[in-house]
């Protein structure tokens, strides 16, 4: 071997010392190997370039395009961080996901001192968070939205005696914790980044799960700080003085229910203009109140709720006001019966304990 490579070795002592070559291990082998690898890499690059040239691919950016994302949907998880992360990332019989997950402090399953945003699905891909949904003329909102889950351990106590006439399940009393300030600070940072990437998202298109599925969902719930977010530039909110103006207007001239249904539809909600105080109308009113009047979630059509709705339309969709305020045929607004009022004043919103689309 020494003659083959031109290497002289020290004599090996009888004490079984390892022998050490007098020069480093043959350098020519390493050099030849590097040369072969460089040559192979060069050939690979040239072949790739030739293939691209053969396809005739040329990129010219078109001005006629926009972002896939036009809606941001905010959720709460009801579960702790560990369970939420598993539900949103692991295969299951009823798979659900979101683009982002924000933990809350004090959660033992989180186990970290500093809160961090968890990215679960790339914004270019569909996360399965919206389910059967609708907003502003669009349905199937997974295709065009970004979903954000905030850990918020809402919980409900189910009664063994009463039956909920709307769901058929047991009556439930629900509790809604406040959202942590640090958690909301992370959310605003995330919203700021998302809006830079997707500038087509309008203030009225930053909404809750309850807004897009009012018959099924109530999250992010009555404690979510929509007004604070709007004051920071994320989402829609009304001007108090405008609410007062419409409140006075509707005191003098009540608006027919069918006009209110049309106004809710104009703002974005899915509602049929039946002119009846039906279940779909009550569900949409609850969703609207959860978002804009969380201190009175009654599912009742109050003058305050109507004035708030028109204050929002006045601010964001003023071009639709004339038609919505026009009363074609005077219709008597059917007020809820005393039994309905008593029931609605004591009945809390129903929440689903698990995360589903």
DONUFI-565445 format. One record per atom (N, C-alpha, C): x, y, z; residue in one letter. Coordinates in steps of 0.001 Angstrom, whole numbers, plus 500000, padded with zeros to 6 digits. Example, Ala and Ser with C-alpha at 12.3 -4.5 7.8 and 13.67 -1.06 7.14 Angstrom:
# residues 2
513190494310507800a 512300495500507800a 513200496700507800a 512850497750507080s 513670498940507140s 512900500030507870s 
***
This chain:
# residues 357
500830498799500000x 500000500000500000x 500865501252500000x 501997501250500775x 502839502438500822x 503497502702499493x 503838501646498775x 504424501834497455x 503399502377496476x 502150501947496642x 501100502382495720x 500843503874495837x 500808504391497044x 500459505799497250x 501672506682497497x 502885506095497508x 504075506904497716x 504149507465499114x 503702506715500107x 503676507190501483x 504631506353502311x 505438507027503106x 506343506329504009x 505746506331505401x 505771505210506060x 505209505079507382x 506306504930508429x 506052505384509627x 506966505124510735x 506950503642511051x 508021503209511622x 508034501810512056x 507028501623513187x 506449500483513176x 505491500155514229x 506222499466515354x 506143500039516505x 506803499428517656x 506087498142518064x 506824497336518776x 506248496074519220x 505208496281520313x 505145497498520868x 504194497766521942x 502783498000521428x 502547497617520194x 501216497698519588x 500725499129519444x 501650500112519266x 501219501475518959x 500601501512517578x 499624502396517418x 499053502571516095x 500081503238515213x 500151502824513957x 501104503479513080x 500476504737512498x 501295505733512270x 500859507047511786x 501597507372510519x 500924507717509470x 501617508041508218x 502443509300508392x 503578509369507654x 504462510530507742x 503917511732507009x 502912511543506150x 502214512651505477x 500723512389505602x 499864513412505407x 498416513195505503x 497937512144504523x 496739511608504830x 496177510588503939x 496035511162502532x 496302510335501549x 496460510776500147x 495564511936499770x 496110513130499559x 495306514299499207x 494668514191497839x 495294513459496933x 494763513406495575x 493383512769495518x 493059511897496453x 491751511252496450x 490677512279496764x 490899513124497813x 489922514149498169x 489740515150497029x 490812515570496429x 490724516533495331x 489935515952494168x 490235514725493829x 489521514087492703x 488033513959493023x 487716513607494290x 486307513477494677x 485579514801494561x 486201515881495036x 485589517195494945x 485392517615493504x 486377517312492678x 486246517659491255x 485084516925490609x 484950515630490955x 483848514863490368x 482497515416490813x 482401515777492122x 481132516313492621x 480796517653491980x 481799518500491836x 481581519804491204x 481138519639489763x 481764518704489078x 481403518449487678x 479964517950487565x 479587517032488478x 478212516509488450x 477200517613488731x 477505518485489712x 476609519580490028x 476469520529488854x 477572520825488190x 477552521723487031x 476690521133485910x 476858519835485685x 476084519175484631x 474599519207484971x 474274518965486248x 472862518985486675x 472246520348486445x 472982521411486824x 472476522775486645x 472270523082485166x 473208522681484344x 473107522947482914x 471915522202482303x 471701520962482752x 470561520208482237x 469254520872482640x 469182521355483901x 467966522025484358x 467714523291483554x 468774524059483318x 468630525280482520x 468167524956481105x 468729523903480524x 468332523519479168x 466869523083479125x 466427522374480182x 465034521930480223x 464091523121480296x 464427524125481121x 463600525319481216x 463571526070479896x 464729526096479242x 464796526788477955x 463929526094476919x 463899524758476997x 463117524006476030x 461620524223476224x 461185524440477501x 459760524638477740x 459289526021477309x 460196526944477149x 459817528285476746x 459125529067477855x 459356528689479139x 458711529352480266x 459290530744480469x 458394531716480506x 458813533089480754x 457767533742481671x 458227534392482717x 457329534999483695x 457176536486483423x 455935536905483245x 455604538322483125x 454464538614484087x 454724539417485103x 453745539682486153x 452562540483485604x 451351539960485832x 450140540640485384x 449611541559486473x 449085542691486052x 448457543607487001x 447038543182487339x 446485542241486576x 445089541837486733x 444970540644487671x 445211540876488957x 445153539816489945x 444975540442491321x 444603539609492273x 444565540052493660x 444777538845494559x 444750539076495851x 444984538012496809x 443809537051496832x 444104535783497078x 443051534793497287x 442256535115498540x 442900535761499499x 442312535988500819x 441554537304500845x 440264537240501203x 439465538454501345x 438773538531502701x 438918537495503515x 438228537425504807x 439169536851505856x 439099537386507066x 439807536832508218x 438758536434509250x 438814535184509677x 437830534660510630x 438542534341511945x 438016534883513036x 438601534680514359x 437736533715515152x 438404532759515822x 437732531719516596x 438286531695518025x 437552531046518922x 438169530598520166x 438082529078520224x 438976528465521007x 439126527016520940x 438227526256521910x 437901526826523049x 437243526208524204x 438155525210524919x 439157524667524247x 440069523684524836x 441386524349525211x 442198523649526026x 443519524181526380x 444468524075525192x 445675524599525361x 446605524657524233x 446964523265523716x 447309522349524640x 447723521017524199x 446651520311523401x 445429520329523918x 444328519686523197x 444027520410521885x 444094521743521916x 443815522521520701x 444819522196519605x 446096522137519979x 447127521847518987x 446922520463518381x 446572519494519200x 446318518144518684x 445121518127517743x 444039518770518173x 442826518785517354x 443082519446516011x 443881520511516016x 444096521301514802x 445178520732513885x 445946519757514364x 447063519263513551x 447046517761513304x 446342516986514117x 446376515527513980x 445186515024513157x 445368513916512436x 444236513326511707x 443143512900512681x 441903513037512254x 440787512628513095x 439585512308512217x 438545511821512847x 437332511490512113x 436665512755511558x 436757513831512322x 436205515115511881x 437340516139511852x 438155516143510806x 439357516979510792x 439034518472510759x 439802519227511501x 439643520672511564x 441029521278511716x 441212522472511196x 442517523136511280x 442310524636511221x 443380525361511383x 443364526809511207x 444748527220510731x 444848528421510238x 446156528884509795x 447065529218510974x 446466529769512038x 447269530196513189x 446578529796514484x 447398529590515507x 446919529303516856x 447705530168517829x 446982530868518714x 447625531744519698x 447296531221521094x 448295530799521869x 448040530287523229x 447711531415524190x 447340531030525410x 447088532013526456x 447991531705527646x 448352532714528423x 449234532471529571x 448532531695530667x 449336531040531499x 448774530285532606x 448266528919532230x 448382528544530973x 447936527227530506x 449067526227530762x 448839525280531650x 449887524328532000x 450289523447530830x 449406523260529870x 449751522434528709x 450632523184527717x 450759524503527892x 451627525279526995x 453079525171527442x 453331525387528713x 454651525119529274x 455754526076528897x 455419527255528392x 456448528240528045x 456083529572528671x 457106530354528995x 456847531637529649x 456388532702528661x 456933532692527460x 456594533706526455x 455583533145525464x 454544533936525182x 453551533523524200x 454110533668522794x 453821532701521948x 454245532737520552x 453086532329519654x 453080532881518462x 452071532513517469x 452503531220516780x 451593530273516677x 451884529007516002x 451233529022514625x 452063528834513617x 451562528737512247x 451328527269511923x 450100526914511583x 449732525521511358x 449493525193509893x 449021526162509130x 448740525961507705x 449240527196506962x 449912526976505841x 450386528112505051x 449202528899504487x 449361530202504424x 448267531056503958x 447867530778502516x 448741530159501752x 448404529834500367x 447516528593500260x 447330527897501383x 446550526668501375x 445276526834502211x 444321525943501990x 443040525980502705x 443190525336504066x 442817526058505093x 442656525460506420x 441169525168506614x 440874524098507314x 439485523662507462x 438924524224508765x 438551525486508733x 438122526163509950x 436723526752509845x 436232527025508647x 434979527759508490x 433763526847508366x 433926525689507745x 432794524792507551x 431733525420506657x 430483525033506881x 429369525625506145x 429259527083506568x 429509527992505637x 429677529396506028x 429292530322504881x 429061531584505265x 428645532588504282x 428989533969504821x 429450534833503909x 429632536240504254x 429641537096502986x 428800538094502977x 428792539111501920x 428732538500500519x 427832537545500328x 427637536959499011x 428544535794498685x 429420535425499599x 430345534325499350x 430076533200500336x 430155531965499843x 429968530807500700x 431191529901500589x 431249528878501456x 432415528007501451x 433679528792501716x 433743529473502851x 434773530488503069x 436169529936503336x 436308528618503486x 437659528063503603x 438519528447502407x 437885528592501245x 438626528881500017x 439216530283499987x 438653531202500750x 439053532600500599x 439297533313501924x 439615532543502948x 439791533155504259x 441022532631504970x 441419533354505994x 442457532927506935x 441785532739508286x 442023531597508903x 441430531296510202x 442444531441511321x 442053532123512387x 442915532336513548x 442190531810514787x 442811530864515466x 442258530315516701x 442991530916517898x 442231531385518884x 442797531843520142x 442360530882521247x 443328530414522020x 442989529547523145x 442204530370524158x 440979529949524420x 440104530603525389x 439167529524525904x 439349529149527161x 438690527955527670x 437279528243528184x 436427528608527222x 435000528723527491x 434450527360527929x 433518527364528843x 432928526087529233x 431461526283529596x 430718525178529539x 429279525219529782x 428876524108530747x 427865524397531541x 427264523400532425x 425932522975531812x 425793521689531569x 424561521153530967x 423607520702532064x 422367521113531955x 421349520737532933x 420826519341532638x 420558518597533681x 419985517263533506x 418464517309533438x 417909518492533623x 416449518593533696x 415842519244532456x 416385520403532048x 415785521131530935x 416272520665529580x 415436520892528569x 415787520576527181x 415753521866526378x 416818522132525628x 416889523331524805x 415988523150523593x 414992524007523457x 414026523846522368x 414620524114520999x 415764524788520946x 416372525103519650x 417328524016519182x 418061523407520114x 419035522390519725x 418542520981519977x 417545520836520846x 417086519505521205x 417926518848522277x 419057519471522625x 419936518956523671x 419592519569525017x 420387519270526023x 420122519839527348x 420375521343527373x 419647522036528232x 419913523453528421x 421275523617529080x 421974524678528690x 423327524864529203x 423529526294529687x 424327526407530730x 424746527697531254x 426232527836530959x 426609528858530195x 427976528962529690x 428740530110530342x 430053529960530411x 430945530942531022x 432045531300530027x 432353532592529968x 433261533105528944x 434388533904529599x 435603533339529680x 436727534074530280x 437149535247529398x 437766536252530014x 438338537359529251x 439528536868528440x 439820537556527354x 441010537277526566x 442181538058527167x 443331537415527250x 444513538025527845x 445049539162526979x 445546540216527630x 446084541371526895x 447267540987526013x 448147540133526527x 449292539698525721x 448864538890524515x 447835538118524694x 447277537330523591x 446716538256522508x 445991539287522916x 445424540234521953x 446532541037521278x 447605541342522011x 448740542050521400x 449366541215520285x 449510539910520524x 450028539028519467x 449067538982518288x 447789538963518581x 446793538930517508x 446891540180516638x 447041541351517251x 447138542579516455x 448390542584515593x 449489542055516121x 450713541944515303x 450467541024514113x 449805539914514369x 449513538971513290x 448588539594512256x 447540540276512706x 446620540928511775x 447336541966510928x 448245542694511542x 449002543702510794x 449810543048509673x 450465541942509981x 451245541231508962x 450342540670507868x 449217540091508254x 448300539508507266x 447779540581506314x 447411541730506854x 446858542797506014x 447900543369505063x 449166543306505436x 450215543732504506x 450324542773503332x 450111541493503610x 450169540488502537x 448871540422501746x 447762540777502399x 446444540658501757x 445671541966501958x 446040542996501239x 445436544319501456x 443978544418501040x 443445543389500368x 442055543439499929x 441063543135501050x 441546542711502206x 440649542417503326x 440109543737503885x 438800543925503799x 438167545157504279x 437890545061505779x 437709546190506450x 437386546144507891x 436177545271508206x 435165545322507344x 433955544532507590x 434150543048507292x 435327542676506817x 435630541282506513x 436588540670507532x 436825541357508636x 437507540768509791x 436397540426510781x 436042539157510861x 434791538754511506x 435016537524512379x 433967537131513087x 434029535955513937x 433343534762513308x 433603533596513879x 432969532372513387x 431452532483513491x 430969533156514537x 429529533321514711x 428913534164513603x 429677535089513039x 429150535928511962x 428905535125510686x 429772534162510412x 429664533415509156x 428836532144509295x 428526531745510534x 427697530558510778x 426798530825511978x 425874531787511860x 425102532230513037x 424172531188513628x 423802530186512874x 422941529144513404x 423696528066514149x 425039528042514024x 425823526952514605x 426851527407515634x 427383528604515479x 428554529003516249x 428339530303517010x 429080530452518117x 429053531716518846x 430460532260519093x 431491531552518652x 432842532045518925x 433238533162517946x 434086534081518406x 434891534047519632x 434178534490520897x 432883534678520873x 432119534891522076x 431947536339522489x 431135536576523525x 430804537941523928x 431940538694524613x 433009538001525009x 434132538673525673x 435220539125524702x 435082538768523444x 436144539138522507x 436132540649522278x 437304541317522335x 437358542791522297x 437334543373520884x 436215543224520199x 436108543748518837x 436330545263518795x 435777545978519767x 435916547437519756x 437375547861519911x 438122547179520787x 439530547515520968x 440321547262519686x 440049546141519024x 440743545849517762x 440450546928516720x 439183547305516614x 438800548307515619x 439479549646515905x 439629549989517184x 440295551246517526x 441762551244517121x 442340550042516971x 443723549904516530x 443837549737515017x 442695549705514337x 442703549636512876x 442414548269512306x 441893547348513121x 441643545988512650x 440178545636512858x 439391545724511800x 437988545400511894x 437102546632511897x 435801546381511964x 434804547454511857x 434191547762513224x 433826549028513392x 433068549461514565x 432311550718514188x 431344551079514988x 430455552194514675x 430845553440515471x 430282554561515057x 430457555819515781x 429242556043516675x 429482556338517935x 428383556477518898x 427366557537518471x 427865558652517975x 426949559736517598x 426020559308516463x 426526558474515570x 425682557989514474x 424613557031514996x 424974556226515979x 423980555337516596x 422864556164517229x 423236557231517931x 422226558083518570x 421292558685517524x 421858559122516406x 421040559735515351x 420006558746514811x 420437557518514543x 419486556525514033x 418530556066515121x 418968556025516351x 418091555637517450x 416926556623517586x 417250557889517475x 416201558909517522x 415286558805516301x 415881558523515155x 415099558401513926x 414088557264514033x 414542556115514543x 413662554954514615x 412682555049515785x 412942555913516723x 411946556181517765x 410737556878517148x 411026557795516231x 409930558541515588x 409242557714514514x 410013556880513829x 409461556088512726x 410092554699512740x 409477553744513428x 410040552389513495x 410211551798512101x 411251551011511953x 411553550398510659x 410952549006510603x 410284548647509523x 409730547292509393x 410811546225509479x 410442545066509955x 411387543967510116x 412060543587508807x 411301543627507718x 411882543212506437x 413024544140506031x 412945545415506385x 414041546346506107x 415274546000506941x 415042545594508180x 416161545211509037x 416826543944508495x 416021543002508030x 416593541794507423x 417425542145506196x 416920543051505372x 417681543489504205x 418964544190504619x 418918544946505712x 420102545644506191x 421151544666506723x 420708543642507425x 421644542611507897x 422302541895506721x 421521541615505694x 422076540984504489x 423058541920503789x 422742543206503749x 423629544170503100x 424960544275503832x 424933544106505133x 426191544174505893x 427037542922505679x 426397541784505385x 427171540574505115x 426538539283505561x 425573539342506470x 425002538128507042x 424116537382506042x 424049536068506223x 423155535263505407x 421792535224506085x 420801535866505461x 419464535924506016x 418464536140504892x 417374535427504940x 416311535599503949x 415364536695504422x 414931537516503491x 414032538617503833x 412595538115503820x 412216537484504911x 410890536879505011x 409862537831505606x 410329538853506328x 409400539719507035x 408843539083508291x 409357537891508647x 408906537164509830x 410020537127510868x 409608537157512126x 410566537062513229x 410852535582513477x 411555534966512515x 411755533526512515x 413089533146513150x 413359531831513155x 414558531330513818x 415838531847513178x 415900531889511848x 417100532396511184x 417357533846511559x 416297534628511695x 416467536033512069x 416984536151513490x 416460535334514387x 416913535362515771x 418380534960515869x 418808533974515080x 420205533546515094x 421134534647514576x 420720535301513512x 421550536378512958x 421612537558513917x 420492537874514550x 420500538952515545x 421443538619516698x 421447537356517119x 422381536955518176x 423828537143517720x 424150536720516494x 425507536878515980x 425903538357515913x 424981539179515439x 425255540614515347x 425483541203516735x 424662540816517701x 424808541342519053x 426092540843519719x 426466539594519475x 427729539080520010x 428905539932519548x 428831540401518327x 429932541181517738x 429867542654518158x 428690543248518077x 428588544699518212x 427839545198519452x 427099544332520122x 426408544714521353x 426450543536522337x 427666543125522758x 427798541912523568x 427192542022524964x 426846543230525390x 426213543397526704x 424705543136526653x 424153542919525468x 422733542586525359x 422499541536524265x 422989540334524525x 422788539242523568x 421460538587523904x 420401539117523315x 419037538674523619x 418341537992522452x 418902538122521244x 418266537638520014x 416980538393519729x 416772539515520367x 415587540328520125x 415936541495519211x 414979541911518423x 415173543060517541x 414825544331518319x 415823544932518921x 415615546154519685x 415933547368518825x 415454548515519262x 415748549750518544x 417249550050518599x 417888549695519726x 419332549916519862x 420115549061518869x 419698547821518695x 420358546939517729x 420181547463516315x 418986547889515971x 418730548422514632x 419537549685514384x 419614550563515377x 420379551801515220x 421867551502515047x 422372550500515761x 423782550114515623x 424058549568514225x 423156548730513731x 423303548170512386x 423367549275511341x 422473550260511421x 422461551314510417x 423623552290510594x 424143552413511804x 425344553223511997x 426537552582511291x 426611551248511304x 427671550543510590x 427514550683509080x 426283550542508595x 426038550716507162x 426348552146506729x 426012553113507568x 426292554517507279x 427783554748507115x 428582554032507878x 430035554215507860x 430714553447506735x 430257552225506477x 430978551355505544x 430257551116504214x 428942551253504186x 428186551031502954x 427143552133502764x 427550553384502743x 426572554485502673x 425750554486501389x 426282553891500327x 425568553890499054x 424293553040499111x 424151552205500122x 422971551346500216x 421901551896501156x 422183552984501824x 421273553473502859x 419898553862502328x 419851554585501233x 418563555076500723x 417593553930500482x 418068552894499822x 417194551757499528x 416773551039500808x 417686550914501760x 417381550182502988x 416432550954503905x 416448552268503786x 415570553086504622x 414211553352503976x 414051552928502730x 412787553131502029x 411779552075502466x 410626552517502910x 409565551603503340x 408569551485502191x 408601550364501500x 407712550165500356x 406276549982500802x 406083549076501729x 404748548817502248x 404847548825503770x 404110549704504420x 404177549736505878x 403808548375506465x 404738547833507252x 404524546532507870x 404625546681509381x 403700546060510065x 403729546130511522x 404791545169512043x 405694545698512842x 406756544871513402x 406191544014514523x 406231542699514336x 405709541815515371x 406713541700516489x 406344542167517652x 407215542060518816x 407151540645519371x 408208540191520011x 408167538867520639x 407072538813521696x 406488537658521870x 405486537487522909x 406138537562524279x 405307537690525324x 405859537768526668x 406625536497527019x 406120535363526572x 406818534101526847x 408169534089526152x 408212534529524880x 409479534579524150x 410460535514524826x 409965536679525257x 410852537634525903x 411414537076527196x 410569536479528000x 411034535921529265x 412063534823529027x 411807533997528000x 412736532911527691x 414071533447527193x 414030534416526299x 415253534938525702x 416081535740526699x 415422536378527656x 416150537171528634x 416930536308529616x 416574535046529729x 417265534160530668x 418116533116529969x 417961532975528690x 418651531913527966x 420020532375527479x 421118531735527913x 422443532100527417x 422673531534526029x 423606532096525275x 423936531513523980x 424449530090524146x 424134529255523183x 424597527877523222x 425957527800522558x 426891527125523190x 428233526987522639x 428533525529522397x 429289525249521361x 429751523897521104x 431053523685521852x 431155522616522658x 432339522453523499x 433593522069522732x 433458521504521560x 434619521069520817x 434832521937519597x 436071521931519095x 436365522710517899x 435914521941516671x 435025522529515909x 434580521969514643x 434483523093513649x 434418522728512389x 434272523750511366x 432905524409511467x 
***
